[in-house]
Amino acid sequence: MRPRAGVACVLPLALAGCQGWQSALDPQGPQARSLADIIWVFTGVAVAVWVLVAVALAAALLRRRAEPPDPLSRAPDRERAMGYAVGGCVALTLVVILALTGYSYATQKELFSTHEGRITILLTGHQFWWDVRYEDPAPSRVFSTANEIHIPVGEPVRIKLEASDVIHSFWVPSLLGKQDLIPGRQNLVRLQADRPGVYRGQCAEFCGWQHAHMSLLVVAHPREEFEAWRDAQLASAAPPSTDEQKEGQRVFLSNPCMTCHTVRGTSAGAVAGPDLTHLASRRMLGAGMLPLTRGNLAAWVVDAPGVKPGVHMPSIKLEPHELHPLLAYLEGLK
Amino acid sequence: MNVPPRRHAIEELTDTGLDAKTLSRMLADTWGTRPGLMGALTAVDHKIIGRRYIVTAFMFLCLAGLAAVVMRVQLARPESRVVGPDLYDQLFTMHGTTMMFLFAVPVMEAFAVYLVPLMVGTRNIAFPRLNAFSYYVYLFGGLMIWVAFALNAGADTGWFAYVPLSGPENSPGKRVDLWAQMITFTEVAALAVSVEIIVTVLKLRAPGMTLDRIPLAVWSQLVTAFAVLFAMPAVMIASTMLIMDRLVGTHFFNHAEGGDALLWQHLFWFFGHPEVYIIFLPATGFVSSIVVTFSRRPIFFYVGMVAALVATAFLAFGLWVHHMFATGVPQLGSSLFTASSMLIAIPSGLQIFCWIATLWSGRPVYTTALLFVLGFLINFVAGGVTGVMLASVPLDTQVHDTYFVVAHFHYVLIGGAVFPLLGAVYYWFPKFTGRLLDERLGRWHAATAFVGFNLAFFPMHILGLMGMPRRVYTYQPEMGWGPLNMLSSVGAAIFFVSFVMLLWNVVASLRNGAVAGPNPWDAGTLEWATTSPPAPQNFDRIPVVTHREPLWAERDALPVATGLRVGVREVLVTTATDATPDIRETAPTPSIWPLISAILTAIAFIGSIFTPWAVLWGGVPVGAALIAWFWPKGDPEDY
């Protein structure tokens, strides 16, 4: 990491703790690395140009002069010399922007030339969460999760981008630049992380009230760990083991929950909201808004619009003797 | 065959033989606006309309600035609860919409309306009644959207109102309709002003003001007016299509029925990018005027400066896709837009170099106006180089829609247009009012504005690279964006204070400012050849131009053209390229019909938000008013 990138990132990283950071200056994958390179090269040129102009301006103002008082009398020699100087500056500008255009094009070709990858994910943007669907030629190996993308380290993953309602934009600064999710269209990106870790991304196209709270996590695992995670996700929901959880499942299935959510292995199969089959295996709640704890889960279930105004999940009226079993059930969905 | 009615002797009297005092008095009588309410409502004097335009635009600046202050308070700390998402979305939409549509473009036009006729040496703007009409339409459109905001119906989908978020399914209610109709209002006004400016510059120039003697400030307004003519229809069509999708069930942007969400973005940015230059080019005109006057020499490389203006306006229409690099447009196509976007650095760079060369070889006089221009050079170059960064497709995928972009366009628009505008206020205020603004307070104002602006917007570059997206109403503390946001908010507060200083300066100087006289800066262009503020007729005798800086070339007295009638409003029409006298033409007199037509137009536009039939039945009274407006008066020219 370059020294300045270090300064810009160390403080937020420290504050972010184990959250995985979200900075274009802290690249953790091959694409973000070329992007960070191009950012630093362009920034260097930009600073140099700005400094040169500022110095020229200062020199123009501060130079000692003995100009004639008549504003219309000019020295032809000096006018000619200034003509050469201005012409030279314009020519230099042209050379600089040609070089930058060429460099930009080369980087663009490298970044967007291929979209291959062994794993394909269909990422669908919703107000205000992400549906993550792992595609597979074998239908039995297709599954969905939400707001968390798990990938194996060191290999490219293809991500197809779609949107169900309005335009969203997929952006994980430490791994890749943004690409829009547009209703009626499909875009493709390639995602790759160098090291195991958790990287945060956030919707980057204004999509309504909770645009600010539409984030996701990319979790990069070593290959075996990823396979284990995928197998766990492929499985149906763990059946409730305690009485309390059984009661919770009954509450879940007899309330509005099942009109929007899926829990594989039960009769809840709606797709308007996130798939909850393995809810408890996820780190965050409400598309990255809150850590997944029992207290947060309770607040979310009872009053999602109060926690996240504008969210499409309604408040659910539950008595305490219903809420606690429901929470126990949801927490059991590992 | 009709016989022209006999004229009174006074109507046939020309300025040839009159002494200066009588001539001045008689012309003021002919061209004057009557006192009282009726006089105010029927005014067609470009100076009166221009003054209203300027004051109104600054009122909208104030409203949009207050919206920005609330946003900066909200963002100063993470998870702050000053405003919720609903109000925040309305605030940033109103801020952007107002700044772009109700402040920046109109204020530049306002200066054109006031200054262009003076700078080209004529008595009124071309089509002065249309000018009055355009002002009222603009005023009504602006009032409509701010009244709607006050009634909690402020638009909330951002100033570029992307579909499908702004479409019928995702934005029910009237908020977006009001926004889209406001576009129609302001664009009608802008198109009208453009036509007036083009005709004024091409046909009403003083004799001798050949194309290569037109002041750069006028060139910039002319080029801008052409850019408006080509850019604005795109957004009017887009906003009309949006209203139709919302009101009459068309599916222009509905992909499920074969429409396309990206069509909106293409249409919007085909307008939206030239829009930036529509704001910036007039500002370069201010800069050229101020640099020339206070460097005490003509501009260096005039021809190149004009070519740069024209080139910028042309290139401006070939850049729009750089707002859409993240939408998945084809790679080869997008890289061509990288090249064209970077190319704009050439004409912009040329202008910067020429201004510096002019300062270099002149004798700078450090007035407040020049200080603002120096601030412009520093800030605009910073915005320009980040613009080159954004032109790169791969780089843009990291910074697009982040605070980096927010920083960039505020450097370009505030640094590039508002700083020159503030310089222009200090420079032309004596012409507008007859009194100078206080220079001592002006220096403090310039310094405060410079510091506040940079403190507010520089940190945003870093925030963007640290991953902060734009248009978020809050952010979580663990993101680490808090300290820089706090710094930015402090800067915004300082920047806001600088505008309070301007207001104070204006109010105090209007009462007690030093009396300016016709040419307080010893400037060279024609607007300084008349009294401050100018008499209703602008010039007692039409000046004849022999030089690019006529007042510097003709130190004793300007040569003048005579032969215009004094008892009726008459202007001298000259040829478009050489400005040789062509014909004398009568100019329109005050009329109430522009106001009535504007009111009826506003009723039809606002009605069409609620029912498409308003276009039909609202059109009838508008048509009747226009017939009354254009009813032949029996002048010989009507035959």
Interface residues (C-beta under 8 A of the other chain):
Chain A: A8 C9 L11 P12 L13 L15 A16 G17 Q19 W21 Q22 S23 A24 L25 A32 S34 L35 I38 I39 F42 T43 V45 A46 V47 V49 W50 V53 A54 A56 L57 A59 A60 L61 R63 R65 E67 P69 P71 L72 R74 R78 E79 M82 G83 A85 V86 C89 V90 T93 L94 I97 L100 T101 S104 Y105 T107 Q108 K109 L111 F112 Q127 L161 D165 V166 I167 S169 W171 P173 L176 G177 K178 Q179 D180 I182 P183 G184 R185 N187 L188 R200 Q202 C203 A204 E205 F206 C207 G208 W209 Q210 H211 A212 M289 P309 G310
Chain B: G84 P85 D86 D89 T157 G158 Y162 P164 L165 E169 N170 H255 A256 D260 A261 L262 R296 R297 P298 F300 F301 G304 A326 T327 G328 Q331 S334 S335 T338 A339 M342 L343 A345 I346 G349 L350 I352 F353 C354 I356 A357 L359 W360 S361 G362 R363 P364 L374 L377 I378 V381 A382 V385 T386 V388 M389 A391 S392 V393 P394 L395 D396 T397 Q398 V399 H400 D401 T402 I462 L465 M466 G467 P469 R470 R471 V472 Y473 T474 Y475 Q476 P477 E478 M479 G480 W481 P483 G524 H547 E549 W552 A553
